[in-house]
């Protein structure tokens, strides 16, 4: 049977201290909602939730041959379409509250240089990513209309986020053929912003060649990474520096000791930044929180060896993923200096095991990817703070029960663990951009 590798889309395309003991106030519990697909059976992914509760990501269509960017809103799911090719995706938190959605889509044009800039086109078939032969282009979607965004002269671009001032961010190829790129990648790509229909290139850290913006806040502060050209942003640049762009300049945020694999994924309106960084020796990576010039290692869940932080809301709550050495990964929520397995906070009637939390909004609603414990298939989820969905009675019944921080973990199917290992870069040193 063909498998979908949707949960491993990169941006292309994504902690913490050992779990504390019981607190004076019972932790918030969560109701988990399976968001479903666009007609397929093999998978869906939720990457973003704004403060109005709009959820975006991607989902398989009927037949599981292709996947499209999807919007879940008010109980309905909408297919956002493509730019003429087969596939499209939203693969990072977008954060815009005014109905602007951005992402990446295949065009109808075969890439003239044979690049595989986006990985999503290979996921529906379950084949190798080098089978993706069509160019992909950044898009913006509003009120049912999808429009492509320009490049810097190359064949591919990728939009990763948009703030509430209409600034769209991402990365785009220029026309420079770089002999240091790893095939199939040929061209360099730069961090960019699109505003008013015009593309603007941002600087990279001195000595670096490529880069990309991954997140933006409402003060037009942007975060991402820069480094050396690898095998393309989808399959892995050699990211040397996690960076912050503001007022036209770029700042190196530092690292947790590693020489490579340093990424900043998200920034809230207080200027707090989260991402991941290799530790010294570059054999594993941890989630980090950067604030006021200092970078803090958030560690992993108890028993795990790697972690990634993918989003932070304006209340300072962080979500992401923590994995053991076998890549049995689980979603986490970090707040007030403490990280906990999100699965330990969910109500007992959910069939989904939460593998990665990709975004959290100001109401504390969390979206990501879970695995159905019966079928083993990946599906998009929404986790709503208990009682917020109106089910006060059921929540009150479990509110005072002890949180099971030692809740047994679900052993993920082999194909999911393999995909997580590959996407998190443990095949080789310097494997880069990974979905949190």
Phi and psi in degrees as a GROMACS rama.xvg file:
@    title "Ramachandran Plot"
@    xaxis  label "Phi"
@    yaxis  label "Psi"
@TYPE xy
-70.7749  141.135  UNK-2
-113.285  146.058  UNK-3
-94.8591  135.51  UNK-4
-103.635  30.3324  UNK-5
-50.3865  -41.6243  UNK-6
-64.8582  -8.25223  UNK-7
-111.452  17.5904  UNK-8
-57.3882  138.944  UNK-9
-107.4  176.589  UNK-10
-96.7927  19.255  UNK-11
-175.197  -148.96  UNK-12
-176.898  -172.069  UNK-16
-64.2407  153.353  UNK-17
-49.2419  144.114  UNK-18
-58.606  135.03  UNK-19
-74.3583  162.372  UNK-20
-77.6994  178.628  UNK-21
-54.3691  137.109  UNK-22
-95.4044  171.398  UNK-23
-64.5413  -33.9307  UNK-24
-106.08  132.265  UNK-25
-62.9069  136.098  UNK-26
-63.1154  152.411  UNK-27
-64.8303  135.442  UNK-28
-97.1203  163.115  UNK-29
-130.568  137.661  UNK-30
-90.1366  129.275  UNK-31
-103.82  129.872  UNK-32
-115.869  126.344  UNK-33
-79.6531  117.938  UNK-34
-82.0391  -15.6065  UNK-35
76.9367  -163.706  UNK-36
-129.17  -170.119  UNK-37
-98.5754  29.3937  UNK-38
116.613  -16.9699  UNK-39
-78.9369  173.91  UNK-40
-117.348  -12.3733  UNK-41
-93.3922  -14.5164  UNK-42
166.665  161.427  UNK-43
-157.306  162.114  UNK-44
-141.23  136.396  UNK-45
-109.755  125.226  UNK-46
-114.774  -18.605  UNK-47
-148.437  141.359  UNK-48
-139.629  123.533  UNK-49
-90.9301  -177.928  UNK-50
-74.9806  -6.09259  UNK-51
-95.6235  -0.501485  UNK-52
86.2721  9.61956  UNK-53
-72.9037  128.106  UNK-54
-113.277  132.108  UNK-55
-130.714  153.414  UNK-56
-178.235  -132.994  UNK-57
-152.686  158.93  UNK-58
-152.185  150.84  UNK-59
-71.4943  142.315  UNK-60
-85.3245  171.98  UNK-61
-54.9251  133.24  UNK-62
93.9563  -14.4878  UNK-63
57.2579  30.7924  UNK-64
-92.6167  -24.9385  UNK-65
-141.37  164.382  UNK-66
-130.894  146.198  UNK-67
-126.172  152.259  UNK-68
-58.2409  140.595  UNK-69
-133.904  147.825  UNK-70
-120.593  121.717  UNK-71
-102.29  120.694  UNK-72
-150.758  128.524  UNK-73
53.9414  37.76  UNK-74
85.0694  -2.32724  UNK-75
-113.477  155.769  UNK-76
-118.8  134.604  UNK-77
-118.499  131.876  UNK-78
-79.5387  120.012  UNK-79
-84.8489  -6.78861  UNK-80
82.4328  -168.387  UNK-81
-135.83  -172.527  UNK-82
-109.77  35.7571  UNK-83
108.487  -18.2702  UNK-84
-95.2401  -164.1  UNK-85
-84.0974  -37.2991  UNK-86
-124.102  158.423  UNK-87
-153.817  165.728  UNK-88
-161.361  151.363  UNK-89
-114.477  120.594  UNK-90
-126.368  14.2198  UNK-91
-151.937  162.218  UNK-92
-60.7399  126.78  UNK-93
-90.0187  -47.4646  UNK-94
79.67  -8.36746  UNK-95
-72.7981  134.269  UNK-96
-101.3  2.74033  UNK-97
-105.975  15.564  UNK-98
92.3235  7.4082  UNK-99
-90.6397  123.581  UNK-100
-121.223  137.608  UNK-101
-129.845  155.405  UNK-102
-175.221  -145.71  UNK-103
-142.639  144.886  UNK-104
-145.237  148.447  UNK-105
-67.4366  144.499  UNK-106
-97.3506  177.5  UNK-107
-84.3212  -1.75596  UNK-108
-92.8739  127.656  UNK-109
-67.9807  132.698  UNK-110
-59.3681  121.367  UNK-111
-66.9297  -18.4251  UNK-112
-104.196  2.83169  UNK-113
72.25  22.4417  UNK-114
-75.3619  160.651  UNK-115
-122.137  70.4912  UNK-116
-68.9986  -30.9124  UNK-117
-120.21  141.541  UNK-118
-92.2841  -17.6885  UNK-119
-62.7274  -27.469  UNK-120
-67.7691  -15.6496  UNK-121
-96.4292  -7.52697  UNK-122
-74.932  -37.0268  UNK-123
-66.5389  -31.9386  UNK-124
-86.6182  -12.3012  UNK-125
72.0011  13.2347  UNK-126
-95.2579  -169.44  UNK-127
-73.1919  146.893  UNK-128
-68.3132  -18.6731  UNK-129
-74.2489  0.274717  UNK-130
-79.9856  -5.5255  UNK-131
-83.1039  99.6823  UNK-132
-101.263  -7.18678  UNK-133
-94.6605  145.658  UNK-134
-63.8764  157.307  UNK-135
-128.15  150.504  UNK-136
-134.755  140.915  UNK-137
-61.1865  143.65  UNK-138
-132.608  158.442  UNK-139
-125.165  140.537  UNK-140
-125.36  131.37  UNK-141
-151.907  132.885  UNK-142
52.9421  40.4343  UNK-143
84.7833  1.90257  UNK-144
-114.888  129.009  UNK-145
-107.807  131.432  UNK-146
-129.711  141.244  UNK-147
-79.6715  152.728  UNK-148
-113.478  146.231  UNK-149
-74.1602  167.189  UNK-150
-105.744  -172.152  UNK-151
-98.6589  23.407  UNK-152
113.268  -8.17012  UNK-153
-91.2639  -161.088  UNK-154
-105.759  -9.23107  UNK-155
-138.174  152.055  UNK-156
-152.014  166.881  UNK-157
-151.805  120.943  UNK-158
-96.8975  131.062  UNK-159
-112.207  -22.8454  UNK-160
-165.672  168.409  UNK-161
-152.4  135.066  UNK-162
-95.8213  -175.984  UNK-163
-83.1328  5.02435  UNK-164
-104.006  9.2034  UNK-165
82.0884  10.5047  UNK-166
-82.4977  123.233  UNK-167
-104.233  136.011  UNK-168
-125.212  161.77  UNK-169
165.947  -138.708  UNK-170
-152.668  156.543  UNK-171
-151.562  147.263  UNK-172
-74.6484  146.77  UNK-173
-104.437  -166.063  UNK-174
-97.885  9.25252  UNK-175
-82.0679  118.705  UNK-176
-85.4236  121.715  UNK-177
-110.118  116.846  UNK-178
-68.0359  -14.9794  UNK-179
-84.7909  -10.6187  UNK-180
-65.89  150.059  UNK-181
-97.3671  124.126  UNK-182
-53.3893  141.496  UNK-183
-88.0617  0.7602  UNK-184
-69.0653  138.333  UNK-185
-121.759  -43.7456  UNK-186
-97.0108  151.693  UNK-187
-75.1673  158.839  UNK-188
-137.913  147.042  UNK-189
-125.737  155.227  UNK-190
-69.5216  137.199  UNK-191
-141.445  161.882  UNK-192
-127.257  145.274  UNK-193
-113.018  128.795  UNK-194
-149.178  130.14  UNK-195
61.9577  29.2793  UNK-196
82.0873  5.43758  UNK-197
-119.649  140.792  UNK-198
-95.4611  140.409  UNK-199
-131.152  130.892  UNK-200
-84.7212  141.381  UNK-201
-105.918  155.731  UNK-202
-74.6616  158.531  UNK-203
-111.057  169.142  UNK-204
-62.1422  140.347  UNK-205
-51.2214  128.558  UNK-206
95.5257  -17.4383  UNK-207
-85.6076  164.362  UNK-208
-118.881  -43.5998  UNK-209
-117.985  167.775  UNK-210
-176.201  171.423  UNK-211
-156.785  145.13  UNK-212
-89.6915  132.751  UNK-213
-114.595  -20.3634  UNK-214
-153.037  156.243  UNK-215
-149.241  145.833  UNK-216
-110.079  -174.939  UNK-217
-81.2202  -1.20961  UNK-218
-97.4373  11.6962  UNK-219
63.2919  22.7117  UNK-220
-83.46  135.579  UNK-221
-126.81  148.574  UNK-222
-131.838  158.316  UNK-223
174.001  -136.674  UNK-224
-153.133  157.514  UNK-225
-142.393  157.533  UNK-226
177.36  -140.055  UNK-227
-106.956  153.446  UNK-228
-69.2139  128.036  UNK-229
-109.724  -127.924  UNK-230
-99.4824  31.2462  UNK-231
100.506  155.514  UNK-232
-62.9952  -29.2826  UNK-233
-72.9512  -37.1955  UNK-234
-103.175  -9.05726  UNK-235
131.322  95.8041  UNK-236
-74.1378  163.943  UNK-237
-92.0786  90.5328  UNK-238
-80.9769  116.333  UNK-239
-95.0115  -37.3696  UNK-240
-127.744  130.045  UNK-241
-81.3481  132.56  UNK-242
-134.573  160.082  UNK-243
-124.811  130.428  UNK-244
-108.91  130.188  UNK-245
-158.192  142.717  UNK-246
53.5695  35.9678  UNK-247
82.0696  2.35489  UNK-248
-121.372  162.481  UNK-249
-116.582  138.289  UNK-250
-124.202  129.07  UNK-251
-75.9176  123.42  UNK-252
-82.9601  -5.26317  UNK-253
85.7808  -170.864  UNK-254
-147.797  178.924  UNK-255
-96.0672  19.0788  UNK-256
116.924  -18.3942  UNK-257
-78.2269  154.229  UNK-258
-85.515  -24.3356  UNK-259
-138.05  -178.297  UNK-260
58.3427  51.458  UNK-261
-116.114  113.139  UNK-262
-131.632  134.837  UNK-263
-103.039  123.52  UNK-264
-100.08  -36.5577  UNK-265
-148.95  151.396  UNK-266
-137.924  131.727  UNK-267
-93.0851  -179.397  UNK-268
-75.3617  -6.97575  UNK-269
-91.3735  0.206987  UNK-270
83.355  10.2763  UNK-271
-80.8278  137.747  UNK-272
-123.99  138.841  UNK-273
-127.571  157.583  UNK-274
179.161  -145.238  UNK-275
-145.658  159.8  UNK-276
-148.995  141.736  UNK-277
-64.5173  147.42  UNK-278
-83.7091  171.903  UNK-279
-55.8386  131.169  UNK-280
97.4077  -14.1019  UNK-281
56.454  34.7779  UNK-282
-99.8026  -12.9485  UNK-283
-158.277  172.444  UNK-284
-137.21  154.226  UNK-285
-128.236  153.506  UNK-286
-65.5185  149.114  UNK-287
-134.41  158.374  UNK-288
-122.786  125.334  UNK-289
-111.906  129.155  UNK-290
-155.328  138.64  UNK-291
52.724  40.386  UNK-292
84.9272  -0.777877  UNK-293
-117.687  136.603  UNK-294
-105.917  131.906  UNK-295
-119.797  130.856  UNK-296
-75.7054  120.899  UNK-297
-89.3698  -2.17277  UNK-298
70.8233  -151.176  UNK-299
-139.216  169.807  UNK-300
-65.7908  154.126  UNK-301
-54.1448  128.585  UNK-302
89.6678  -5.87501  UNK-303
-99.1212  169.417  UNK-304
-125.53  -11.485  UNK-305
-142.334  156.473  UNK-306
-154.245  158.911  UNK-307
-141.558  131.658  UNK-308
-98.9445  130.253  UNK-309
-111.574  -23.1461  UNK-310
-158.111  155.772  UNK-311
-141.871  133.879  UNK-312
-94.5884  -179.68  UNK-313
-72.5312  -8.26759  UNK-314
-91.8123  1.11731  UNK-315
82.8324  10.7651  UNK-316
-80.4637  134.861  UNK-317
-116.934  140.027  UNK-318
-127.824  158.653  UNK-319
177.073  -143.074  UNK-320
-144.877  141.34  UNK-321
-129.751  137.814  UNK-322
-130.998  146.863  UNK-323
-88.142  -177.573  UNK-324
-68.2412  -17.9572  UNK-325
-95.767  6.13135  UNK-326
62.7723  35.1972  UNK-327
-83.97  102.165  UNK-328
-103.128  156.954  UNK-329
-146.619  148.35  UNK-330
-72.1637  145.365  UNK-331
-127.373  156.828  UNK-332
-122.598  128.221  UNK-333
-117.838  129.491  UNK-334
-155.473  145.748  UNK-335
52.6878  38.0269  UNK-336
81.6902  5.51512  UNK-337
-127.14  136.868  UNK-338
-113.408  142.477  UNK-339
-140.717  148.228  UNK-340
-62.5114  121.025  UNK-341
-61.2604  -28.0328  UNK-342
-63.4453  -26.9844  UNK-343
-74.0278  -13.5667  UNK-344
-103.549  -3.67143  UNK-345
-85.0077  151.823  UNK-346
-66.846  152.321  UNK-347
-72.3889  -5.78037  UNK-348
-93.8813  6.80528  UNK-349
-83.8343  136.889  UNK-350
-88.4572  -6.90567  UNK-351
-93.7252  135.225  UNK-352
-97.4721  123.69  UNK-353
-84.5204  112.952  UNK-354
-89.6611  -41.94  UNK-355
-146.416  136.547  UNK-356
-101.299  120.33  UNK-357
-98.3323  -26.1119  UNK-358
-157.599  156.539  UNK-359
-143.946  133.637  UNK-360
-98.2491  -174.956  UNK-361
-69.7729  -18.7501  UNK-362
-86.8995  0.697621  UNK-363
82.1905  10.2895  UNK-364
-76.6306  135.813  UNK-365
-121.784  138.335  UNK-366
-125.583  158.435  UNK-367
176.397  -147.853  UNK-368
-127.106  129.613  UNK-369
-119.358  170.282  UNK-370
-118.707  127.821  UNK-371
-65.8114  122.348  UNK-372
-73.1576  -11.1508  UNK-373
-92.8631  -48.0647  UNK-374
-92.5809  -22.013  UNK-375
77.9133  11.4561  UNK-376
-93.6006  145.659  UNK-377
-80.3221  135.737  UNK-378
-142.854  146.584  UNK-379
-68.0745  142.7  UNK-380
-131.044  156.5  UNK-381
-122.562  126.515  UNK-382
-110.283  117.483  UNK-383
-107.335  130.31  UNK-384
-51.9148  134.766  UNK-385
-56.192  131.755  UNK-386
93.2052  -22.4288  UNK-387
-68.9283  -23.0348  UNK-388
-90.1973  6.32324  UNK-389
94.9599  -9.63672  UNK-390
-87.9953  68.9868  UNK-391
-69.4865  -38.0882  UNK-392
-62.3094  -48.516  UNK-393
-64.0181  -38.8304  UNK-394
-65.8755  -37.4169  UNK-395
-65.9812  -27.7853  UNK-396
-69.2172  -26.4057  UNK-397
-111.061  -4.51224  UNK-398
-59.8733  -34.6048  UNK-399
-98.6617  -0.00846998  UNK-400
-74.5306  151.18  UNK-401
-71.0588  136.186  UNK-402
-71.7843  128.375  UNK-403
-87.3806  86.9987  UNK-404
-71.6337  -13.8609  UNK-405
-103.206  23.4669  UNK-406
-54.5642  130.481  UNK-407
-57.333  137.862  UNK-408
-86.3963  149.476  UNK-409
-83.489  131.962  UNK-410
-80.7045  115.729  UNK-411
-71.0811  151.348  UNK-412
-57.5804  151.61  UNK-413
-56.2862  -41.6494  UNK-414
-67.9043  -29.2304  UNK-415
-73.6392  -43.4415  UNK-416
-64.2231  -37.7289  UNK-417
-62.858  -44.3471  UNK-418
-63.6085  -41.0339  UNK-419
-63.1174  -41.3291  UNK-420
-60.7402  -45.9046  UNK-421
-66.6579  -45.6892  UNK-422
-70.9396  -24.62  UNK-423
-90.9487  4.29532  UNK-424
84.8171  20.0459  UNK-425
-91.8055  15.0093  UNK-426
-80.0248  -33.4719  UNK-427
-159.208  157.855  UNK-428
-63.093  133.936  UNK-429
91.3952  -0.475961  UNK-430
-62.4632  130.383  UNK-431
-108.431  -115.349  UNK-432
-52.7311  116.029  UNK-433
-127.616  143.118  UNK-434
-66.159  136.419  UNK-435
